[in-house]
Structure formats: C-alpha cells, structure tokens
Amino acid sequence: MAVLVASSAGSAHALCALLCTCTVATTSLQFGVYNPLTYGDVSSTAKVQVKCGGVLGLLIPLTVYLGAGNGTVSNRRLSSGTASLSYGLYADPNFTVPLGDGTGGTVVISGSVDIDLLGLSPGLEYTMFGRIPARQVTTPPGVYVDVVPVVLEFF
C-alpha cells in the first residue's frame, strides 16, 4: 500500500514572483503489507522537500498544503476499486497532529527557505508520518492507493 503524493506549483507574491522559483517534491509513503486481523497499526514516513532558486539573497516564507485525495483532509482513505482503508498523515511521530490544508483540525507545513546569491540553498525538508489504524476487518485484499495533492505557496 502506498500514498502517492503529487506535486503542484503554488503562487508567488511581490518581489519573489520576479526573482525566484520554488518547487516541491515528495517521496511515496509506503505502508507495505497490512493485515486487518492483527492488533497493531501500520506506520511509515515520507519526505516533503522544497527548493528555491533565484538571484538575490532572500529569505522566502512558504506554506505547503496537503489536499484531500480520496477522502477528506480529516478522514483520509486508501482505495482499491470500491474498497477503502482509513489512514492518516501527521506532523509528529506520535500521530497526534494531523497534516492537511489547515481546515478540520489539520495543520500545514510552514517555514522559510534561504536563497543565496547562487541559488544553491539546501531548501527545506520535512518528514510526515502516516498510519493505518489496526483492525479494519472488512477490508478485502488488494493494492490500496491514494494520491494527495500538494500545493506550495511562497511569498
């Protein structure tokens, strides 16, 4: 099972719109095999990476929003045909702070990226934590996938 996180460009404002570019990339969240009859949750991690380039030494504030995919930001679903599994994306390894678009009790990824004069800034790397709750016993075998839209906004 995997959550495939798609990347899309966001919006730029003011000076940065003319003098810099930013991109967002993600790694897949791979849960592996899920056995609904076991008592343990299945968890995994993935990375969100933001890189910016430009010609000026700017500190660029940014926000990364994670969209709904197959469910909602507060009720995510992995799908296989008509079957689905609940899962969550979290900002912390204790699975207590849900990641999303800032609605429904979710938080966004925010920070800032330095652009040096050569545009070689290391960027921002953020770890997100995923978890499938145990005992979803009505789930048939299959390959379950979700595609989560990612929007990067930088200023």
N, C-alpha and C positions, 0 to 999 in steps of 0.2 A: 504494500500500500504506500502511496506517495501523495504528498500535496505538492503540486507543481505551481510555483508562484511566478506569474507572468509579470513582466516589467513594462511600464509605460512612462513616457516623459510627462513631466508636470509643467508648471508655469514658472516663469521668471519675472521679476519685477525690477523696475528702475535701472540702476547702473549695471547690475549683473546681467540683465537681458541683452545688453550690448557687448559686454566684455568677458563673459564666461559661459561655459556649458557644464551641465551636470548630468550624470547618468546613474541609474540604479540597476543593480544586478542581484540575483538571488541564487541560492543553492536549493535543491529539492529537499523537502522534508520527507525522509524515507522511514516509515514505521516498521517495515518488514512484515513478518507473519503475525497475524492477530488470531488468537484462539478465544472465541467468546465464552468458552466453558471454564477458563482459568479465572482466578480471583484477582489477578494483577492488572493494572493499567499498562498500556504500552506507550512509551515516550520516545522522543527523538529531538534533534536540534537542526536548525538551518541557519544560514547567514544571510543578512541583507547588507549589501555593500554599496556605498555612494561615493562616487569620484567626481571631482570637479576640476576643470582646467580653465585657464584664462591668462591674460597678460598682466594683470595687476595683482598686487598683494592684498587680497580681500579676505575677510572672514565672512563666510556665507552661512546665515542661518537657514535651516531646512527642516522640513517635516515629511515623513513617509507615512502614508495612509494605506492600510490593508483593507481591501474591499470584501464583499460577502462571498463570492464564489457560489457554491451550490446551495448554501443556506443563507443565514444572516450573519452579521459580524458577531452577534452574541449566541448564535446557535449554528455552528459550522457543521457541514455534512460532507463526508466522503461518499461518492456514488459509484455503483456498479449496476448499470441498467436502471431498474426501478428500485433496487435495494439501496440502503444507505446506512452509514455508521456515523454517530456523533463523534466529534473531536473538537479540540480547542487549540488556539495559538496564544501563547503567553509571553509576557515580557520578562518573567522571572523563572528560575528553576524550581520554585515551589508551586508553580501553576496557580497563582493567586491573582495575577494582574493580566486580564485578557487584552490581547492586541487587536486593534481594529482601526476604525475611522474616527474614533472619538465619541461615538454615539453608543447608547445602550450599555453604558458602564465600561466601554473599552477605552484603551489609551492608544496614542500614536507614538511613533518613533520620532524623536526630535533631537536636534543637536546642531552643530555647526562644523563647517569644513574650511580649513585654511587653504587659500590658493597662493602659492609662492609665485615669484616672477617668471618661473619657467613652466608653471602648470604641472609640477610633479608632486603635488601634495599626496600623502598616503590615503587621504579620504577618511571615511567613517565606516566601520564595520560593526554590525550589531547582531547579536545572537538572539534568535527567537526559539521558543521552546514549544513543542507540540505534544499533545497527549490524547490518546483514545481511552475513554473510560472502560473498565472491565465489565464483563457480564452483559454484553449486548447480544443475548442468546438467540434472538430471532434473525440474526444476520446470516444469509447463505454464503457459501464460498464464492470467491470472485476476486477480481482486481479492482480495488476501490481507489478513486482519484478525485481530487478537487483542484481547480485552478483558481487561485486567489489573485485578483487584480491588485497591482501596486501602483500608487500614484506618488510621485515625488514633486514636492513644491519647494522651490528655493527662492530667496529674495535678494 
